[in-house]
Each structure stands twice: as structure tokens, then as C-alpha cells.
């Protein structure tokens, strides 16, 4: 990723192909993602609440029906919703820290930040 000035007052970020030299301006995409941080964080929290409620409902149904498959099915569905929540949290973290369009995804840094741990020095 290369950041270079477009004119005297503005600059933008470009992705450049190393083999052919093709360039794409990703500055507007980064700015749009930065504006969506609050929305992504809110959606992640909502999905977490839905997953917790679904798990509680699956447990209650499994106990009342005496059927283990109900618990397994509800658990799998809740797990998929929690994974989507984690994806929203990751995208919000990327946008808020300016870590979009990196050659290697900063997943370990996100997990350290999410768990409250810092990288050892």
C-alpha cells in the first residue's frame, strides 16, 4: 500500500500490483469503513445478545422436550451467530485502527486487543 499526494491539499492510498503496476485508489473505501465503526460495533453486540438468548432458548427447549438434538441444533445456530459477531468486531477493529488492505491479516493483533493482552516486547 502506498500513500501519495493527489494534489497539494489531499492525499490518497493506492494498492499497486507488483507484477503489472496496476493501481487502485482505496482511500474512499478506507474512509467509508471508518465511518461504519460504530454501526459495526453495535451490530456485533446485537448479534451476541441474540446468540445468548438463542442458547438459553435451546437449553430450555431441550430440557422441556427431553431431546438432546434440540440443544445441539440451537448450539450450532448460536455458534454461527457468534462467529458473525466476531467478524463484525474484527472489521470494526480494522477500520478504527487503519489496518485495512494489509498483505497479511492482523488477526493475532485483533485477538490480543480483544482479550486485553498486549504483544510482548
N, C-alpha and C positions, 0 to 999 in steps of 0.2 A: 504494500500500500504506500502510495506516495502522496504527500500533501504539497501542493504547489499553488502559487497565486494565479488567479484568473486575470485580475487586473489589480490596480493599486489598492482598492478597498476591500476586496474579498479574496478568499482562497477556497479551494475545494480539495476533496480527497479522491484520488483515482486508483483503480485497480488496473494493473498492467500485466498483460500476458508476457511471460519471459521468452517464449519461443517466437511469437509473431509480432509483438509490440502493440497489440490491440489494447485500447484504453477504455475504461468505463468510469463515468463520474458517479461515485457512490455517496457523495456528500448529501444530496437530498434524502437518500434512504436512511442515512445515519441520523439526520435531523428529525425525520418522521418517527423513527424508532425512539428517539429521546423524548419526543412529545407524548409517547404512549406508555411511559414507565408507570405512571400512577394507575392507568387503566389495567395494565398487565398485572400489577401487584394486587389490585382489587379483585380481578378475575381469579387469580391464584388462591386468594383467601376464600372466595366464594366456593370454589371447587373443593377446597379442603373441608369446608363445613358440610357440603353435600356428601362427600365421601365418608365423613364421620357419621352423619345421620343415616346413610345407607348401610353402613356396617352395623349400627345399632338396630336398625330395622331388620336386617338379615339375621342377627342374633336372636331377636325377639321372635321372628317367624320360625326359625329353626327350633327354638325351644318349644313354641306352642304347637308346631306341627310334628315335632319329633323327627325331623328329616335333616340329615347332615348335608345333603346336596344343596338345600336352600342356603345354608351357611357358606358353602364353598362357592356357589354361584354369586351370592352377594359380595363375598370377599374378593372374588376376581373382578367384578364390576367396580367395586370401591378402589381396588388397586389400580385399575386403568384410569380412573378419575384422578387419583393421587399423582400418577405419572404425568398426566396432562397439567396438573397444577405445578409440578416440578418444572416442566418445560416453560410454563409462563413465568415462573420465578427466575429461571435461568435467562430467558430473553430480557426480562426487566433488568436483571443484574448486568447483562452485557451492554444494554443501552445506557444505563446510568453510569457505567464505568468506561464507556467508549471502547469496548472490546469486540466490536463487530468486525467481520471480514478479516480475521486473522488466519494465517496459514494453518495453525494448529489450534483447535478449540480449547479455550481456557477452562475446561470443566473442573479440573482439580482445584484451581484458584476459586471457582464458584463454590465448590463444596467446602473448602476451608472457610470462606467468608460466611456461608450459610450456617456452618457449625460453630462459628465464633473463634475458630483456630486461625492462627497466622502461620505463614510459611517460615520454617526455621532458617536462621541466618548463620 
